Amino acid sequence: MSTSHSNAADKFLKNRKYADWHDDTFWSVRQKRDRMAASLPEWERLRQAAAEIKDHTLSHLGDYLEQFADAAEKNGVKVHWAADADEFNSIVYDILSSHGVQKMVKSKSMLTEECRMNPYLESKGIEIVETDLGERIIQLKGQAPSHIVMPAIHLSHDDVGELFEKELCTEKGNHDPTYLTYQARLSLRDEFLTADAGMTGANFGIAETGDIVVCTNEGNADMSTSCPRLHIAAMGIEKVIPDYDALAVFHRLLARSATGQPTTVFTSHFRKARPGGEMHIVLVDNGRSEWLADSDHRKTLRCMRCGSCMNTCPVYRNSGGYSYSYFIPGPLGVNLGMLRDPKAYSGNISACTLCLSCQSTCPVKIDLGDQIYKWRQKLDSFGTANKEKKLICKGMEVIFDHPAIYNAATGELHLVNHVPDAILNCGLNPWAAGHKMMKFPKKPFHKLIKEVADPDDIKKS
């Protein structure tokens, strides 16, 4: 059963002040991205190159994955293959249990969110500590990420201060961001030093060398792998790229698109285990092979998880991450949710104006808006089409198929202008939630054009 995005968004919008702040915050990130793009004359060529590299790699995915696995194993890394989330979780647990791990620190990984790894391992008695500051905050709060790059952006420093007072015993009433960050670092330092294992995600996997590349702004991936002797890297199979020449293209696009930075503060390369340690890479399919075979939606696998589509999306900015039923919000999440389970996540399909801003900013040129349009055409076949909208469309079909009815209806629309404002803009009119009703002209456009246009031109058209 799908959950309606519009109903969840309605709850978010009840706090108008916060909703406006959310909109302004992400629009400012979008503007930073634009300034970065404008500073590089070759920006569009980089985007095109990235799209072509991704398409080439996905078209030869099996070959590149084998090359990557072979190179990694020659480096002494143990490579595992997981067909789905259950197998991934089982593999990770087997590695941890064989080493007697009781606590694992991990850097941010949307793949582990996708596979629900944390609750699985916690049910087995293994403590998981998120080390990205945003992820740590929402972990302590018991929430999911509201954005894939800035997971705790929905919380104010007062929210965080009150949380830290409860969970980290910080000074009561001291909500200064610098102080709170310092306290988080002190807390995490102890976690790093006492962990038995560390886990990272992977922004990129280099097929030629078997390297895992992780991009962070806090250095937590380095701490998660340099303190514990056991390192596990979780990587979706679509993250593999051919070589370091390809990485150079993606690296110039990633941070500029995500946060408006020239580059992330840390770009960490992991080729082998630390001295005396052990490194594992788990390559995860979990539906990606099926998506690759879908000609309408395979471009989604180009994604670098930069979040630029969310930062620019007017619906995401004005409805928040928790209004989406899939764990990834925004245009990307709409498409990934539909690929995962159309019946369960079709409630998110309405969360799009088809403005196509998402695909105009996407650094790898994914046709996100076009894909959402295609999903909308299939809703009836999934049995999830909105009944009211279907009825409205049937009514519009009758009107447009009968010119006399159309002319009569549009010719008298101006009478609506005389309806009292309190009636027209009340809660019964959905349009009134964000607008006031427009004023209808006394003459519709098709009548006005006939009065001013040459009759011969009208006949020709």
Rosetta blueprint (number, residue, H / E / L):
1 M L
2 S L
3 T L
4 S L
5 H H
6 S H
7 N H
8 A H
9 A H
10 D H
11 K H
12 F H
13 L L
14 K L
15 N L
16 R H
17 K H
18 Y H
19 A H
20 D H
21 W H
22 H H
23 D H
24 D H
25 T H
26 F H
27 W H
28 S H
29 V H
30 R H
31 Q H
32 K H
33 R H
34 D H
35 R H
36 M H
37 A H
38 A H
39 S L
40 L L
41 P L
42 E L
43 W H
44 E H
45 R H
46 L H
47 R H
48 Q H
49 A H
50 A H
51 A H
52 E H
53 I H
54 K H
55 D H
56 H H
57 T H
58 L H
59 S H
60 H L
61 L H
62 G H
63 D H
64 Y H
65 L H
66 E H
67 Q H
68 F H
69 A H
70 D H
71 A H
72 A H
73 E H
74 K H
75 N L
76 G L
77 V L
78 K E
79 V E
80 H E
81 W E
82 A E
83 A L
84 D L
85 A H
86 D H
87 E H
88 F H
89 N H
90 S H
91 I H
92 V H
93 Y H
94 D H
95 I H
96 L H
97 S H
98 S H
99 H L
100 G L
101 V L
102 Q L
103 K E
104 M E
105 V E
106 K E
107 S L
108 K L
109 S L
110 M H
111 L H
112 T H
113 E H
114 E H
115 C H
116 R L
117 M H
118 N H
119 P H
120 Y H
121 L H
122 E H
123 S H
124 K L
125 G L
126 I L
127 E E
128 I E
129 V E
130 E E
131 T L
132 D L
133 L H
134 G H
135 E H
136 R H
137 I H
138 I H
139 Q H
140 L H
141 K H
142 G L
143 Q L
144 A L
145 P L
146 S L
147 H L
148 I L
149 V L
150 M L
151 P L
152 A L
153 I L
154 H L
155 L L
156 S L
157 H H
158 D H
159 D H
160 V H
161 G H
162 E H
163 L H
164 F H
165 E H
166 K H
167 E H
168 L L
169 C L
170 T L
171 E L
172 K L
173 G L
174 N L
175 H L
176 D L
177 P H
178 T H
179 Y H
180 L H
181 T H
182 Y H
183 Q H
184 A H
185 R H
186 L H
187 S H
188 L H
189 R H
190 D H
191 E H
192 F H
193 L H
194 T H
195 A L
196 D L
197 A E
198 G E
199 M E
200 T E
201 G L
202 A L
203 N L
204 F E
205 G E
206 I E
207 A L
208 E L
209 T L
210 G L
211 D E
212 I E
213 V E
214 V E
215 C E
216 T E
217 N L
218 E L
219 G L
220 N H
221 A H
222 D H
223 M H
224 S H
225 T H
226 S H
227 C L
228 P L
229 R L
230 L E
231 H E
232 I E
233 A E
234 A E
235 M E
236 G E
237 I H
238 E H
239 K H
240 V E
241 I E
242 P L
243 D L
244 Y H
245 D H
246 A H
247 L H
248 A H
249 V H
250 F H
251 H H
252 R H
253 L H
254 L H
255 A H
256 R H
257 S H
258 A H
259 T L
260 G L
261 Q L
262 P L
263 T L
264 T L
265 V L
266 F E
267 T E
268 S E
269 H E
270 F E
271 R L
272 K L
273 A L
274 R L
275 P L
276 G L
277 G L
278 E E
279 M E
280 H E
281 I E
282 V E
283 L E
284 V E
285 D L
286 N L
287 G L
288 R H
289 S H
290 E H
291 W H
292 L H
293 A L
294 D L
295 S L
296 D L
297 H L
298 R H
299 K H
300 T H
301 L H
302 R H
303 C L
304 M L
305 R L
306 C L
307 G L
308 S H
309 C H
310 M H
311 N H
312 T H
313 C L
314 P H
315 V H
316 Y H
317 R H
318 N H
319 S H
320 G L
321 G H
322 Y H
323 S H
324 Y L
325 S L
326 Y L
327 F L
328 I L
329 P L
330 G H
331 P H
332 L H
333 G H
334 V H
335 N H
336 L H
337 G H
338 M H
339 L H
340 R H
341 D L
342 P H
343 K H
344 A H
345 Y H
346 S H
347 G H
348 N H
349 I L
350 S L
351 A L
352 C L
353 T L
354 L L
355 C L
356 L L
357 S H
358 C H
359 Q H
360 S H
361 T H
362 C L
363 P L
364 V L
365 K L
366 I L
367 D L
368 L H
369 G H
370 D H
371 Q H
372 I H
373 Y H
374 K H
375 W H
376 R H
377 Q H
378 K H
379 L H
380 D H
381 S H
382 F H
383 G L
384 T L
385 A L
386 N L
387 K H
388 E H
389 K H
390 K H
391 L H
392 I H
393 C H
394 K H
395 G H
396 M H
397 E H
398 V H
399 I H
400 F H
401 D H
402 H L
403 P H
404 A H
405 I H
406 Y H
407 N H
408 A H
409 A H
410 T H
411 G H
412 E L
413 L H
414 H H
415 L H
416 V H
417 N H
418 H H
419 V L
420 P L
421 D H
422 A H
423 I H
424 L H
425 N L
426 C L
427 G L
428 L L
429 N L
430 P H
431 W H
432 A H
433 A H
434 G L
435 H L
436 K L
437 M L
438 M L
439 K L
440 F L
441 P L
442 K L
443 K L
444 P L
445 F H
446 H H
447 K H
448 L H
449 I H
450 K H
451 E H
452 V H
453 A L
454 D L
455 P H
456 D H
457 D H
458 I H
459 K H
460 K H
461 S L
